Amino acid sequence: MEWTVKQLAERAGISGRTLRHYHHIGLLEPDRIGPNGYRYYGPDAVGRLQRILLLRDTGMALPEIAAALGVTETPDAEVLALRAHLQQLAADRQTLDRRIEAVEHTLAMRKQGLEPRMDVMLQGFNDRYESEVVARWGREAFDASNQWWHSKSIQQQREWKADTQALLERWRELQEQGYRPDSSIAQDQASVHMAWFASIPGTPVHAGDAENSAAMVRGMAGQYETDPGFHKSFGSKAAAQFAANALRNHVENLPRRRSDQSA
């Protein structure tokens, strides 16, 4: 089965001029060109167009799309690319579903003359770290932690934030007092920080996954060191770096520390 430029353009919701432009720049070749000069597109070309449109919707420029698709010429690579697209679409759909639920909640409460919950109204809009968490630990990890957070009342969220701020301020106090990251008091604080990680559903620490817990802590330590937002949260860049080094030391020596305790 083959489609002409007009037929493909109508089905794809784009213009014939766009298809001809894609051909001109080498982004989308027709399967064949007939004696009459007409372009004909078969399943391979339509599949490539699907990937082009998916990438275009992300805001990617045409040269970047061409570069990205340049490595997807084999069937296996195409399957991997499509799976990645599918995962992103599923993530986008879940975000949209949460936003729909938030608006429906607000509308239902207004109709009843009640005040909507502020955290629910912003569900799906305030998940700043969603893409990063999903990329690092998977969709299930984000969903578990997100559900845990939004199930809290406003007061519970405030209390948790206050406890978190106290945790970070303690790191700054220890750093300003001149303690070393490998000191016993700093390592005690690292244990408290690990317990804080473990309190959050969806994290490897909460799941008791030792290997991925260590990887997560090292990743977070790197962010503490380099992200200005964390420098502000800890009170200073030096405090954030101090906490990062103490946490790295903690996870690196955890097996030995457990062995010493059991001896």
C-alpha positions in Angstrom: 0.0 0.0 0.0 1.3 3.5 -0.9 0.1 7.0 -0.3 0.7 10.1 -2.4 1.8 13.4 -0.8 -1.8 14.6 -0.6 -3.0 11.3 0.9 -0.2 11.2 3.5 -0.5 14.9 4.4 -4.3 14.6 5.0 -3.8 11.5 7.3 -0.9 13.1 9.2 -2.6 16.5 9.6 0.3 18.4 7.9 0.6 20.1 4.6 1.9 18.7 1.4 4.5 21.5 1.4 5.8 20.2 4.7 6.3 16.7 3.3 8.0 18.1 0.2 10.3 20.2 2.5 11.1 17.1 4.6 12.1 15.4 1.3 14.2 18.3 0.1 16.3 18.5 3.3 16.7 14.7 3.4 14.6 14.2 6.6 11.9 12.0 5.0 12.5 10.2 1.7 9.5 8.8 -0.2 9.7 5.1 -0.9 9.7 5.8 -4.6 9.1 8.5 -7.2 6.8 7.6 -10.1 7.4 8.3 -13.8 5.0 11.2 -13.3 7.2 12.7 -10.6 4.7 11.9 -7.9 6.1 10.9 -4.5 4.8 7.6 -3.0 5.1 6.7 0.7 4.9 3.2 2.1 5.0 1.7 5.6 8.7 2.5 6.2 8.3 6.2 5.3 5.1 6.5 7.3 6.8 4.9 10.4 9.6 7.4 10.0 7.1 10.3 9.7 5.5 9.1 13.0 8.8 9.5 14.8 9.5 12.8 13.2 6.1 14.2 14.4 6.7 12.8 17.9 10.0 14.5 18.1 8.7 17.7 16.6 6.0 17.9 19.2 8.7 18.0 21.9 10.0 21.3 20.3 13.1 19.7 18.8 14.4 21.5 15.7 14.5 19.7 12.4 18.3 19.3 12.2 18.2 17.8 15.7 15.5 15.4 14.6 17.5 14.4 11.6 20.5 13.7 13.8 18.4 11.7 16.3 16.8 9.6 13.6 20.1 9.0 11.9 20.9 6.2 14.4 17.5 4.5 14.1 17.9 2.8 10.8 17.9 -0.8 12.0 14.7 -2.6 13.1 16.1 -3.1 16.7 17.1 0.6 17.0 13.6 1.6 15.7 11.9 -0.6 18.3 14.0 1.0 21.1 13.2 4.5 19.8 9.5 3.8 19.7 9.6 2.3 23.2 11.2 5.5 24.4 8.6 7.6 22.7 5.9 5.4 24.1 7.2 5.8 27.7 7.3 9.6 27.2 3.8 9.6 25.9 2.6 7.5 28.8 4.3 9.9 31.2 2.7 12.9 29.5 -0.7 11.2 29.7 -0.4 10.6 33.4 0.6 14.2 34.0 -2.4 15.3 32.0 -4.7 12.9 33.9 -3.5 14.4 37.2 -4.2 17.9 35.9 -7.7 16.9 34.8 -8.4 15.4 38.2 -7.2 18.6 39.8 -9.5 20.8 37.8 -12.4 18.4 38.3 -11.8 18.5 42.0 -11.8 22.3 42.0 -15.0 22.4 39.9 -16.8 19.9 42.1 -15.9 21.7 45.3 -16.9 25.1 43.9 -20.3 23.6 42.8 -20.8 22.4 46.4 -19.9 25.7 47.9 -16.8 24.2 49.5 -13.2 25.2 49.5 -10.9 23.0 47.3 -7.8 21.5 48.8 -4.9 23.7 47.7 -2.5 20.8 47.2 -5.1 18.9 45.1 -5.7 22.0 42.9 -2.0 22.1 42.0 -1.7 18.3 41.4 0.1 17.7 38.1 1.3 21.3 38.0 3.8 21.3 40.9 5.8 18.1 40.3 9.1 19.9 39.4 11.3 16.8 39.7 9.0 14.4 37.9 11.1 14.0 34.7 14.3 13.6 36.7 12.9 11.0 39.1 11.3 9.0 36.3 14.5 9.1 34.3 16.7 8.0 37.3 14.4 5.6 39.2 11.3 4.8 37.0 7.7 5.8 36.9 6.7 3.6 39.8 9.1 5.5 42.1 7.7 8.8 41.2 4.1 7.7 41.4 4.7 6.2 44.9 6.4 9.3 46.3 3.9 11.7 44.5 0.9 9.8 45.9 2.5 9.8 49.4 3.1 13.5 49.3 -0.4 14.5 48.0 -2.1 12.2 50.5 -0.8 14.4 53.3 -2.9 17.3 54.6 -1.5 20.8 54.3 -0.5 20.7 58.0 1.3 17.4 57.6 3.1 18.8 54.6 4.2 21.9 56.6 5.4 19.7 59.4 7.4 17.5 57.0 9.0 20.5 55.4 9.9 21.9 58.9 11.5 18.6 59.8 13.4 18.6 56.5 14.6 22.2 57.1 15.9 21.2 60.5 17.7 18.3 59.0 19.5 20.6 56.5 20.2 23.3 59.1 21.9 20.7 61.3 24.3 20.0 58.5 25.2 23.7 58.3 25.7 23.8 62.1 28.2 20.9 62.0 30.0 22.3 59.0 30.4 25.7 60.7 31.6 24.0 63.9 34.5 22.5 61.9 33.6 18.8 62.0 35.1 16.5 59.4 32.7 14.6 57.1 34.0 11.3 58.5 33.7 12.3 62.1 31.3 10.3 64.3 28.9 13.2 64.8 28.8 13.8 61.0 28.2 10.1 60.4 25.4 10.1 63.0 23.8 12.9 61.1 24.3 10.9 57.9 22.3 8.1 59.5 19.5 10.6 60.3 19.6 11.7 56.7 19.4 8.1 55.5 16.3 7.6 57.7 14.8 10.7 56.0 15.4 9.1 52.6 13.8 5.9 53.9 10.7 7.7 55.0 9.9 8.6 51.3 8.1 5.8 49.4 9.5 5.1 46.0 13.1 5.6 47.0 15.5 2.7 46.9 16.3 3.4 50.6 12.6 3.0 51.5 12.5 -0.3 49.5 15.6 -1.6 51.3 17.5 -1.9 48.0 21.1 -1.5 49.3 22.8 -1.3 45.9 20.5 1.3 44.4 20.3 3.1 47.7 24.0 3.7 47.6 23.7 4.9 43.9 20.8 7.2 44.8 22.7 8.7 47.7 25.8 9.3 45.6 23.6 10.9 42.9 21.9 13.2 45.5 25.3 14.1 47.0 26.4 15.2 43.5 23.3 17.4 43.2 23.9 18.8 46.7 27.4 19.9 45.6 26.5 21.4 42.2 22.9 22.6 42.4 22.6 26.3 43.6 19.1 25.5 44.8 20.4 22.9 47.3 23.2 25.4 48.4 20.3 27.7 49.3 18.4 25.0 51.1 21.5 24.0 53.2 22.2 27.6 54.0 25.5 27.7 52.1 27.5 25.9 49.4 30.0 24.8 52.0 27.3 23.1 54.1 25.9 21.3 51.1 29.4 20.0 50.1 30.0 18.9 53.7 26.7 16.9 53.7 27.6 15.4 50.3 31.0 14.2 51.5 29.6 12.9 54.8 26.8 10.9 52.9 29.3 9.5 50.5 31.5 8.4 53.3 28.5 6.9 55.0 27.4 4.7 52.1 30.9 3.7 51.2 31.6 2.4 54.8 28.1 1.1 55.5 29.0 -2.6 54.8 32.1 -2.4 57.1 30.1 -0.5 59.7 27.4 -3.3 59.8 30.2 -5.9 60.0 31.7 -4.1 63.0 28.4 -4.0 64.7 27.7 -7.7 64.3 31.2 -8.7 65.5 
